[in-house]
Amino acid sequence: MECPPAYRLLDLVSELGEIATDATESTEYGAHPSDIRLGSDELGDALFSLLALADAADVDAGQALDDALEKYADRIDDTGMPSSGR
């Protein structure tokens, strides 16, 4: 199951596309956003793909998550609200 990071990235994007399809179809293309349904199987596939990408890129996924959580906590402390920005 070893493959280069570029292939892992393509797999991740494909899995995210499947999640987007679930969201799009369950909300009738956004007409009913509160009806969103996301399959746990597709979310699991995306999580696996993300972790496989981190492994292939020699990135410690746990440390990357800790760093991201710290970054978001700092943003909340600075502004009082979460940010989706860079």
ROLUMPA-849475 format. One record per residue (C-alpha): residue in one letter; y, z, x negated. Coordinates in steps of 0.2 Angstrom, whole numbers, plus 5000, padded with zeros to 4 digits. Layout:
N
AYZX/...
//
This chain:
86
M500050005000/E501149984985/C502549854986/P504349834979/P505849914987/A506449754993/Y504949735004/R505049915010/L506849885015/L506349725025/D505049825034/L506249965038/V507449845046/S506049765056/E505549935062/L507349975067/G507449815076/E505949875087/I506950035091/A508449935095/T507349825107/D506749985115/A508550045118/T509149875124/E507749845136/S507750025143/T509650025146/E509549845154/Y510649785139/G511849925140/A512149925159/H511350095160/P511550195144/S510950355151/D509250275154/I508850245135/R507050275131/L506450265113/G504650265109/S504050405097/D502850275090/E504250165085/L505250305078/G503750365068/D503550185061/A505350185056/L505250355048/F503650305038/S504550145032/L506150245027/L505050365017/A504050225009/L505650145004/A506250304996/D504650324987/A504650144981/A506450164975/D506050324966/V507150424977/D506750604982/A506850595001/G507050785003/Q508450794991/A509350644998/L509250725015/D509850895008/D511350795000/A511750705016/L511750875026/E512850955014/K514050805015/Y514150815034/A514351005033/D515850975022/R516550845033/I516450965048/D517251105038/D518650995033/T519050915050/G518151025063/M517150875069/P515650765062/S516050595055/S514950445055/G516050365041/R515750345023/
//
